[in-house]
């Protein structure tokens, strides 16, 4: 089943229980999920009030969503 998940974070989450930091992906684009691989760098200029959709390879695609009443 496909699922649309809304993620608004543009930076990873740092965990510090180990001897060195571990970064957890918060943008949803990491190819090494749940760990950050730096993919969030591609979304730095995205507008927070617009929907951004990506395919399974992390390529941005235009959403095919109709907004009733607009």
ChimeraX commands (.cxc) that place a marker at each C-alpha (Angstrom):
marker #1 position 0.00,0.00,0.00 radius 0.5
marker #1 position 1.32,3.44,-0.92 radius 0.5
marker #1 position 1.30,6.07,1.77 radius 0.5
marker #1 position 1.64,9.85,1.64 radius 0.5
marker #1 position 3.52,11.06,4.70 radius 0.5
marker #1 position 3.86,14.72,5.53 radius 0.5
marker #1 position 7.34,15.58,6.79 radius 0.5
marker #1 position 8.17,19.20,7.46 radius 0.5
marker #1 position 11.66,18.84,8.89 radius 0.5
marker #1 position 14.56,20.04,6.76 radius 0.5
marker #1 position 17.37,18.92,9.04 radius 0.5
marker #1 position 18.24,15.58,10.65 radius 0.5
marker #1 position 17.76,14.77,14.34 radius 0.5
marker #1 position 20.91,14.24,16.40 radius 0.5
marker #1 position 21.12,11.47,18.99 radius 0.5
marker #1 position 23.97,11.60,21.51 radius 0.5
marker #1 position 23.91,8.41,23.60 radius 0.5
marker #1 position 26.99,6.96,21.88 radius 0.5
marker #1 position 30.60,8.10,21.89 radius 0.5
marker #1 position 29.90,9.96,18.64 radius 0.5
marker #1 position 26.69,11.56,17.33 radius 0.5
marker #1 position 24.17,9.60,15.29 radius 0.5
marker #1 position 21.98,11.60,12.90 radius 0.5
marker #1 position 18.41,10.42,12.21 radius 0.5
marker #1 position 16.70,11.48,8.97 radius 0.5
marker #1 position 13.77,13.84,9.51 radius 0.5
marker #1 position 13.16,14.89,5.88 radius 0.5
marker #1 position 12.26,11.38,4.65 radius 0.5
marker #1 position 14.58,11.41,1.63 radius 0.5
marker #1 position 17.56,9.46,2.99 radius 0.5
marker #1 position 18.55,6.37,1.03 radius 0.5
marker #1 position 19.94,5.05,4.32 radius 0.5
marker #1 position 16.74,5.65,6.33 radius 0.5
marker #1 position 16.38,5.98,9.29 radius 0.5
marker #1 position 19.90,7.43,9.24 radius 0.5
marker #1 position 20.70,10.76,7.59 radius 0.5
marker #1 position 22.73,10.64,4.37 radius 0.5
marker #1 position 22.67,14.39,3.65 radius 0.5
marker #1 position 19.72,14.27,1.23 radius 0.5
marker #1 position 18.09,17.17,3.10 radius 0.5
marker #1 position 20.55,19.51,1.36 radius 0.5
marker #1 position 18.40,19.21,-1.79 radius 0.5
marker #1 position 15.32,20.63,-0.04 radius 0.5
marker #1 position 16.80,23.70,1.65 radius 0.5
marker #1 position 15.08,26.08,-0.78 radius 0.5
marker #1 position 11.64,24.47,-0.66 radius 0.5
marker #1 position 8.82,26.67,0.49 radius 0.5
marker #1 position 7.31,25.41,3.77 radius 0.5
marker #1 position 3.79,26.26,2.56 radius 0.5
marker #1 position 3.94,24.12,-0.61 radius 0.5
marker #1 position 3.59,20.35,-1.01 radius 0.5
marker #1 position 6.71,18.63,-2.36 radius 0.5
marker #1 position 6.48,15.05,-3.67 radius 0.5
marker #1 position 9.32,12.66,-4.44 radius 0.5
marker #1 position 9.39,9.30,-6.20 radius 0.5
marker #1 position 11.03,6.18,-4.77 radius 0.5
marker #1 position 14.41,7.29,-6.17 radius 0.5
marker #1 position 14.25,10.66,-4.42 radius 0.5
marker #1 position 13.43,12.65,-7.57 radius 0.5
marker #1 position 11.01,15.54,-7.14 radius 0.5
marker #1 position 7.71,15.07,-8.99 radius 0.5
marker #1 position 4.69,17.32,-9.39 radius 0.5
marker #1 position 1.82,16.14,-7.17 radius 0.5
marker #1 position -1.37,15.13,-8.96 radius 0.5
marker #1 position -3.72,16.35,-6.25 radius 0.5
marker #1 position -6.90,18.32,-6.81 radius 0.5
marker #1 position -7.95,20.86,-4.18 radius 0.5
marker #1 position -11.77,21.08,-4.07 radius 0.5
marker #1 position -13.08,24.57,-3.43 radius 0.5
marker #1 position -9.98,26.41,-4.63 radius 0.5
marker link #1:1,2 radius 0.2
marker link #1:2,3 radius 0.2
marker link #1:3,4 radius 0.2
marker link #1:4,5 radius 0.2
marker link #1:5,6 radius 0.2
marker link #1:6,7 radius 0.2
marker link #1:7,8 radius 0.2
marker link #1:8,9 radius 0.2
marker link #1:9,10 radius 0.2
marker link #1:10,11 radius 0.2
marker link #1:11,12 radius 0.2
marker link #1:12,13 radius 0.2
marker link #1:13,14 radius 0.2
marker link #1:14,15 radius 0.2
marker link #1:15,16 radius 0.2
marker link #1:16,17 radius 0.2
marker link #1:17,18 radius 0.2
marker link #1:18,19 radius 0.2
marker link #1:19,20 radius 0.2
marker link #1:20,21 radius 0.2
marker link #1:21,22 radius 0.2
marker link #1:22,23 radius 0.2
marker link #1:23,24 radius 0.2
marker link #1:24,25 radius 0.2
marker link #1:25,26 radius 0.2
marker link #1:26,27 radius 0.2
marker link #1:27,28 radius 0.2
marker link #1:28,29 radius 0.2
marker link #1:29,30 radius 0.2
marker link #1:30,31 radius 0.2
marker link #1:31,32 radius 0.2
marker link #1:32,33 radius 0.2
marker link #1:33,34 radius 0.2
marker link #1:34,35 radius 0.2
marker link #1:35,36 radius 0.2
marker link #1:36,37 radius 0.2
marker link #1:37,38 radius 0.2
marker link #1:38,39 radius 0.2
marker link #1:39,40 radius 0.2
marker link #1:40,41 radius 0.2
marker link #1:41,42 radius 0.2
marker link #1:42,43 radius 0.2
marker link #1:43,44 radius 0.2
marker link #1:44,45 radius 0.2
marker link #1:45,46 radius 0.2
marker link #1:46,47 radius 0.2
marker link #1:47,48 radius 0.2
marker link #1:48,49 radius 0.2
marker link #1:49,50 radius 0.2
marker link #1:50,51 radius 0.2
marker link #1:51,52 radius 0.2
marker link #1:52,53 radius 0.2
marker link #1:53,54 radius 0.2
marker link #1:54,55 radius 0.2
marker link #1:55,56 radius 0.2
marker link #1:56,57 radius 0.2
marker link #1:57,58 radius 0.2
marker link #1:58,59 radius 0.2
marker link #1:59,60 radius 0.2
marker link #1:60,61 radius 0.2
marker link #1:61,62 radius 0.2
marker link #1:62,63 radius 0.2
marker link #1:63,64 radius 0.2
marker link #1:64,65 radius 0.2
marker link #1:65,66 radius 0.2
marker link #1:66,67 radius 0.2
marker link #1:67,68 radius 0.2
marker link #1:68,69 radius 0.2
marker link #1:69,70 radius 0.2
view
